[in-house]
Amino acid sequence: MVEMKEKNVRGYHKGGDKEKALLEENLKLVVITGIGGIGKTALASKFVKKHKNEFSGVFVKKIVGPEMGVEEMLGFLDQFLMENGDERLHEVIGKIDLNVKLEKLNDCLKGRYLIVLDNLEPLLKDEKIADKGVEAFLRAFLSGDHSSKIIITSRYPFTFRDKKAGGLMGYVDLKELSLQDTMQLLERLKVEDQVMRMRIYKKIGGNPQFLEFFVKLAKTRSVEGLLKDVTPLREKIGEWMLHKLVKLLTEEEHTVLKKVSVFRLKVDRSIFDVLDVSGEVVEKLVHYSLVKVEHEHFFMHQGVKAYVYALLSDDEKVEAHAEAVKYYETLFFRGKGDLPDILEFHYHLFESGQYEKAGELATGLVEPFNRWGYWGALKVLLKKTVKTTDGKIKAAGLHGLGIVSQSFGAYELAEKLYRESLEIAQSLKDKEGIARSLHHLGMIHQLRGAYEEAEKLYRESLEIAQSLKDKQGIARSLHHLGIIHEEWGEYKKAEKLYRESLEIAQSLKDKEGIAASLHQLGIIHQLRGAYEEAEKLYRESLEIAQSLKDKQGIARSLHRLGMIHETQGKYKEAVENYIDSLTTFLQLGPLDAEVVVKSLQRTRQTIGEEQFDTYWKAITNQEVPEYITAPYSQLGNFINCILYIIELSGKDISQKIKELKEPFKSFLEKYMK
């Protein structure tokens, strides 16, 4: 659970009875609006604190820039739901169809969650949500059959494009504090004189942040003089006071403040070690409320940050982002940081003009992000890489986009991207890049069933890897050559290649490579009828895949274990393995899931509908879906046609039917009856 805490004056806005009632009404979506510093986040924080126990979990996401699209938002929600034990959204997160993902999200939201989207204004344009996908997400949330709730904070209100939102959305427009609340706040800020508190209220108004700034300034000069000098334009008061506060800073303090303004997320105290500043400087910035502290982490209020960041020249921005890069490098060196920190690290590398380093980071994330299903974030990073780099890094970016496309089953696009990457690698005489592209082009041909062309490409890739003494590349090519020979029925040759690949992977302590080789060796033993040895190898592979959180590896091993159990007549275990495999494969796309669906359909035909349906309901507590129960309608028509022809010919095929494999044996026997 993520919590939003309040401290000192931050979070003072109480909200009137009307505002509280709106928040606590049975509304699915509440938007809290108001000017900067008025207390929007504070009011949302109060609601979270009061009601968090009524929800299964609380998800809080601060919108830090306009690049936050619906895919990124769903990615973070997916991570949050998995942390809460719900992987259903992850089952479809890789699908292209947004509606499928939103429908699944609504199913997950029946678990009752509270979602807080703080600072939505970067996503707004002309009082509309700029990203149509984000708007579709909010619309789907409103129309969904669930009891979850979203609270949005934004300086500005917004409407949907058709201006329809139904009766499940409400606005809480925060005005300035009332006279009574302002008097109480000023008392907390140590303004003892009641008459003076009244004068301050009349001049400054009831904005909590402005009042806090005023009191800080009042400690540096007379209140009378300050009241006299304050700009008469109410909408300019905040900017005027920030200008005055910043002028009180020394050159060093001013420089530090500007450098801190580039951070979009809270940072720990080590930032000041990176910037090489004293504790006195930090205390001064905190004293003037220009920098806030919460749970030993530092941040700037959005309005303050925007004001200060605008003071930076282009060169100063680059320098400040470069300092931010050093902070994140230090953070990771200390073994800290998570996914948002990795994305922020890339952001600061990019903004500081370190495009090659940003590209290296992005291409280095291809393997883990692709394995975990973080395709939305990965595509954004790789597209930036392709646009801002050239040479090897651009080629690697194109190659990474090819891998993502291949994962979606978009083989034509993947091939195009691999060929573009290959062309760059060839122009640079980059043998490693050439071998990489040839290998993946081989995979595309293999997936299409063009095994001879695939073998040719794998051998070309292997030859280059051997010349480079690239052990990992050698193991990779040997492994896929093994798959080709397996497809050709040359099991002895395939086994030899798998064992060579396994030996190299073990010498490199390459867990993923070890798991893949063990899995393929399991297939060889299964094909030979050595089921016990095959099961042992599948379980070893499964254990490694689980340790790596490799969804595809887990699903493949579970599917193969199901096939072993099916062959051994252990149908309940087989169905359970298949269901677990299908659940995981659905996270990776329909192409991967299709093979498991066929196994389930085959098992149902083999053991009979009644027995299968009993197993399914016992395992899932759900009815058997239609894609399992009615898979062979076209095949049935085809068989009827064949039998009609046989009947006309007068031939007896009963003995031939007995020799058939399942499910075709059962099909034909059923139709013969």
N, C-alpha and C positions, 0 to 999 in steps of 0.2 A: 504494500500500500504506500502511495506517495502522499505526503501531507504538505500543506502550505501553512506555515506558521507566521504569526505576526509578532512584531517586536517594536517597542517604543511607540513613536507616533505612527509609524507605518502600520496601517491596519486600524486606524482610529475610527474611520467612518462607520457608524453604527447601523445606518440604514433605518429609515422610518418604518412604521408599522405596515404601510402600504408595500414598501420594498420587500420587507421580510415575508409578508403574506404571499407576494408574487413568487418569491423564491421557493417557498414551502408549499405552494399550491401543487396540485397534481398535473403540472406542466412537464412535458417531455424536454423542452428546450427553453432556457431562459437566457437572455442576452443582457448583460449589465453594461450600460454605456455611461459615459461621462468624460469630462476633460482630464488631462493628465494630472496625476497626483490627487484626484478626488477620492480615491479609495475603492476602486473597482475590484482589484485583486484582494484587497482586505475583506470586502464583503463576501466574496466567493470563499475566501479562507475561513471566515466565520461559519459559513454554511457547512463546509467540509468538516470542520472541527465538531460542530453540533450533531451532524447527521451521518458521519462516516460509518458508524456501526450498523446503520440501516441498509448498507450496501455490501455486496460481496467483495468489492474492491474499489479503490479510487484511482483513476488515471488522470494525471495532470501533465499537460504538454504546453510549454510556452512557444508561441510562434515567433521565430527569430528572424524570418526573412520571407520574401515573396516566393522563394523556390519551393516552399512546402506544398507539394501537390497531394492529390488524393492517394496515390500509391505510397508515398512516404508516410502519410497519416495512417493508412491501413497497416503499413509495416510496423509502426510503433504500437498500434493497438493489438496487432497479432502477437508481438513480443510480450505485451502486458497480459494478454489472455493466456498465453502459454505459461507464464509465470504463475498464473492463477489456476493452472491445471486444465485449461480448455484449449485443445489443439484443433478444434473444428475449423476455425478461420484459416489456419495454416494449411489445412487440407486443400484449399482452393486459392491460396494467395498468389500462386503462380499463373493462374488462368488469366487470359486476356480480357474476358468479358467482365466488366465492372459490376454489372447487375448480379452475376453469380456470387461475387465476393460480398456485395452488400446484403444479399439475401442470407448468406451464411452468417455474416456479422450479426444480423438481427436475431438469428437463432441463438447465437452466443449471448446476446444482450438480455435474453430471457433470464439469465443468471443474476440480473439486477446489479448494474454497475453505475458508478457516478463518473462522468467524464468532464474534465475542466479544460477548456481550450483558452488559455490566457493570451491576451494581446493579439486579437484576430486582425487588427487593422492592416498589417502588411499584405493580407490576402484580399483586401477590398479595393475596388476601383469603381468610381462613380456610384457609390452606395449599392454596389452589387459585389458578389463574390466572383473574383476574376476567373478562378479555375472552376470550370463547369463540373469537373469531377468532384470537387469539394462540396459544391452545391448539391450534387446528386447524393453524396454521402449524408448530408443533413436532411434532405428530403426523405431519403430511405429511412433514416433514424426516426423521423416524425411519423411516418406511416407504418412503422414496424409494430408487430404484436409483442411488446415487451414492456418491462417496467423500469428500464434504465433511464438516466437523466443526463442531459448535457447542460453545463453552465459555460457561457462564453463571455469573456470580457473584451470590450472594444471601445475605443474613443468614439467611434462613429456607428450609428445604426446601419442596418442593411436590409434589403428586401430581396426576395427571390425574383427571378426574371419574369415570371408570370404574376408576381405580386400576390401569390396565394401561399399561405402557410398553415391554414386550418386553425383550430382553436387550441392547439397543444403547444403553442409558442407564445412567450410573453417577453416584454421589455421591462427592465428596471433602469430607469434613467436617473442616475445619481446627480442631484443638485448639490449646491454648497451646503455645508453644515448649517443647521439652524443657529440662531443667536445663543440659545441655551447650550448646545453642544460645543459651539465655538468658545464660549466662556469657560466651559469645563476643560477643553483642550489647552487653552492659554494658561489656565491654572496649573495644569500638569507641566506646562513648559516654564513654570516658575515666574509667570507674570502675576505679581501679587495684587497690584492696584486694580480694583474693579473698574474704575473710570477709564483707566488706560486700556483695559481689555476691551471695553466698549468702543473706544476710539480706534483701536486696531481693527476691530471687526468692521466698523463703518468704512475704513479705508481699504483694507485688504480683502474683506469678504470671508467666506467660510471654507476656502480650499485648504485642507489639512497640510498639504505640502508647502503651500505658500506661507501659511502661518508659521510653520517650522523654520523656513528660510528666514522669515522676518525676525523671529526671535534670535536666531544665530547672528544675523547682522546687527541686531540691537545690542549685542554684547561688545561690539567693536566701536560703537558710537552712540550718541544720545538718541533715545526713542523719539523725542520731539523733532530732532533734525531729520531722522529717517522718515517719519510720517510726512514731513513737509516735502521731502525729495521724491517720495514714491510717485511713479508715473500715474497720472489720472486715468489712463486707459486700462480698465480692468483686465482685458484680454492680454495685455502686455506685461502684467505685474510679474508673472513667473519668470519670464525672460529677463526682465529688468533686475530682479533679485538675484538670479543666477549670474548675471553679468557682474553685479556688485560682489557676490561671494567669490567668484573666480578671481576678481581683481585683488582680493585679500591674500591670495596664495603667492608664495615665493615662486621663482622660476622653476625650481626643482619640483615643487608640489604641483604646479600647473602642468609640467611635462608628464609627470606620473599619472595625473588625472586623465590626460588625453590618451595615454597608452592603455589605461584600463577601459576606456570607452569603447574599444574595439571588441571586447568580449561580449558574446551573446548569451553565454551561460555563466552561472556562478563559478568562482574560482577559489581555490584554497590559499592559505597564507604564503605558499611557496612562490606565488606570482611576484611578491615583493622582493624575494631573494633573486629571482630572475632579473628583475628591474634594478636590483642593487640599491634599494632605498631603505632608509632607517625607519624604525618604529614610530619616531616622532612625526614623520611625514604621513604615515598611514593614519595615525591618531588625529592629525589635523584634518585630513579629508573626511574621516568619519565624524569628527566633531561638527563640521559644517554641514553634515548630512548629504554631502556630495557622493559619498560612498557609504553603502549600508553593509551591515554584518548580520548574518543569520546562520546559526549552527556552525560557526567558525569558517564560513564561506563568505566571500565578498562579491558585491554586485552594485550596479548603478540603476536607479530608477529609470524607466524608459524615457521619460521626458528629459531628465538630466543627461542621460547618455546621448540622446539625439542632439541636444544643444551643444554638448562638448565635442562630439564627433564632427559636427559641422565646422568647428574651429580648426580642424586639422587640414593642413595643406596636403596635396596628393603625395608628396614625398614623405610627409609625416605619417600618413595612413599606411604606406608601404612599410615604413620602419616599425610602426606599432604592431602591425600584423606579423612582422618578422619576430618581434619579441614574444607575441602570443604563440608562435610556432615553438619557440624555445621552452615556453611554459609547458606545452603539451608533450614535448620530448622528455622533459623532466618528469612529468606525471607518469608517462608510460615506463620510463626507466625505473621508477619506484614501484612498478607493478600495479599501478592504479589506472583508473579510466575504464570506460565501457563504450558501447556502440555510439551514443551521442558524442562522446569525447573524440572518437575516431573521426566522425563526420565533421566535427568542429576543427580538428587538426587539419583535415583536407581543406576546409573553408579558408583557414588562415594561410595555409601554403598557397592557395590559389590567389587570395587577395593580396598577398605580399609579392606576387609575380613569380613565385617559385613553381612554375608550371611543370617542369620536369620532375621535381620531387613529388608534386601533387599527383602527377601521372603514374609515377612509380608506386605510390601508395595505392592508387585506385586499381592498377593492374595486379598488385599484390593481394588485393582483396577479392579477386575474381573467384579463386578456388573456395575459400570459406564462405563467402556470401552466396555463391551459387549452390553450395552444399546445404546451407541453412535456409535458402529460399528468400534472401533479401534482394530480389531482382529489381525492385523499383529504385532503391537507393543506388544499387550497383550500376544500373543503366545511366542514371544521372551523372555519376562520377566518370564513367567511361566516355560518355558523349563529350563532357568537358575536356577530357584527355585528348580525344581525337581532334577537337577544335583548336587546342592551344599548344600542341606539341607536334614534332615531326620525327622522322627517323625511327629508331628502335621502339621508342615509347609509344609513338602513334601506332606503329604496327601491332604492338602488344595490346593497345586499346581496342583496335579493330578486331583483333583475335578474341579478346574478352567479350566483345559484343556478339561475336560469332558463337561463343560458348553459350551465352544467354539465349540467343535465338535457337540454337540447337536444343536447349533444355525445353523450349516451348514447342518443339516439333517443327519450327520454321526452317526446314533444311535448305530451301532455296536461298533464303536470306543469309543463313549461316555460311553456306558455300561462297556466296558473293563476298562476305566479309573476310573469310579465310583467304580467298584469292587476292583481295586487296592487301591484306597483311603480308601474304607471300610475295607479292610484287615489290613491296617496299623492302622486305628482307633480302630479296634477290638483288635489288639495286644497290644495297649496302654491303652485299656479300656477307650477310649475317647468317652464318651456317646454323646457329642455334635456332634463330627465328624461322629459317627455311624448313628445318626439320620439324619444328612445332606445327607449322602450317600444313606441311605434307601429311603429318600424322592425323590431324583433325579432318583434312579433306578425305583421308582414308576412312575415317569414322563415318562421314556422310555417305560415302559409297557403300560402306558395309551396312548402314541402316537402310539403304535402298535395295540391298540384296545384290549389288554389283561386286561380288567377292573378288574376282580376278583383278579388277582395277584397284580395289581396296588393298589387296595383298601387294600389288606393285608399289603403291604409295607408302605402305608401311615399311617395305624393304628399302625404299629410297631414304626414308626417315631414319631407319636403323643404321644404314651405311654412314650417314652423316654423324649420327650420335656416336658411333664407334670411332670415327675419325677424331671426334672431339673428346673421346673418353668420358662422355656424359653418361654415367651409370644409370641415372634416373630415366633418361631418354631411351637408353638401350632396353631397360626393363619394361618400359611402356610399350615399345614397339614389339618386343618378344611376346608380351602378353596379348596384344591384339592380333598378332600373327597366329597365336595359339587359337584364338576365337575363330579365325578364318578356317584353319585346319579342322577344328571341331565341327564347323558348319558343313565341311566336306566329308565328314565321317571318318577323318584320319585321326582317331583318338590317341594313338600312340605318339604321333608327332605333336599333337596338341599338348599332351601331358608333358612331354619333354620341354616344350617352350614355356609352359606355365611354371615348371620347376626351375628353369633357368631364371625366369623373371622373379620368382619367389626368393631365390637365393640372393639375387642382387638387392631386392627390397629389404630383406632381413639384414644384409650387410650395411645398408643405409639407415636402418631402423625406421623405414618408411611404413608406418602403420597402415595407411590407406592402400598402398601397393601390396602389402602382405595380405590384407583382408580380401582384396580383389583376386589375388592368385589362389588363395585358399578356397574361395568361392568357386572359381572355375575348375579347380581340381576336384571339388565336390561334384560338379556337374559330370566330369569324366567318369568318376566312380559310380554315379547314379546311372549313367548310360550303360555301364557295364553290369549293372545289377548288384553292385557292392553297396547296398543301402546303408549298412551300419557305418562304414567308413565315410560315405558321403554325408551322412547326418553329422558325424563328428566334425568334419571339415566345415560344414555350414554353420555349426554352432560356434566354432572358433572364429569364423569370419563375422558372425553376428555380434559376438562379444566385442570385437575390435570396433566394428561400425557403431555400436552403442556408445563406446567410450569416446568416439570422435563426433557423436551426434550426427552421423552421416545418414540422413533419411533414406537416400536411395539404396545404400548398402544394407541398411536394416530391412527395408521392404523386400529387397531381392532375396536375402537369406531366409526371411520368414516364408516367402512364397515357395522357395525350394524345399524348405522343411515340410510345408504343406503337401508338396508333391510326393515326398518320401512317405509321409503318413498315409496319403491316399493310396499309393501303390501297395503299402503294407496292410491296407484294409482298416486303418485306424481313422475312420471317417470324421469322427467328432473332433479329434486333434487336427485333422487336415482342414476342416472348415474353420476352426479357430485360428490356425495359422494364416489361412487365406484372408480372413476378415481383418486380422491385425495388419497383414501386408497391404491389403486394399486401402485401409484407413491411412496408412503412411504414404502409399503411392499416390493417393488422390491429392496429396500436398504438392506433387511434382508434375501433375498434368495427366490428361486422359490417355495419352499414348502409353505411359508407363502402367496405368491402372488397367488398361484393356486386357493384358495378358492374365491378370489375376481374376478379372471378371469371367474370362473364358474358363479358367480352372474351376471357379465356383459353379458355373453353369454345367460343366462336365460332371462334377461331383453330384450335383442335384439329379442329373439324369441317371447316374450310376446307382445311387442308393435309394432313389425314389423321392418324390416331392414331399411326402408326409414326413419321412425321417429327416430329410434335409431341413425342412421348414421348422421342425422341432428344435434341431441344433441351433439354427439361426436365431430363433426367438430367445432361446436360453442364453445365448452368448451376447446378443445385442439388445435384448428386451424390445425389439421392434419387429414389424412385419417384414417379410422378404420383399425387397424392392422389385419393381417391374422389370428392370434391366437384367435381373437374374431369372425371374419366373417366365418371361416370354422371349427368350433369346433366339429361338430357332424357327420362328414362324415362316420365314422365307425358305429355310432348309427343309422344313416339313413339306411345303408345297412342292419343292424340288424332288424329295423322296417319293411323294405320291405319284408324281409324273413318271419317275423311274419304274416304280412298281406296276404302274398301269401298262407301261411298255413291256415289262417282263411277263405280266399276265397275258398280254396279247400274244407274246412269243411262245407261251406254254412251258417255259423252262423252270426247273426246280432249283432254287438258289438257297434253300434252307441250310445246307452244309456250309456254303460260302459265308452266310451271315454269322454262323457260330465262330468262324475264324476271324471275324472283324474285331478291332479294338473298340473300347468304349469311347464316346457315348454312342457311336454309330451302330454297334451291335444291338443295344437296347432300343434305339430309334426304329431300326428295321424290324426287329421282332414285334414291337408295338404296332407298327403299321401293317405287318403281315397278319396279325390277329384281326 
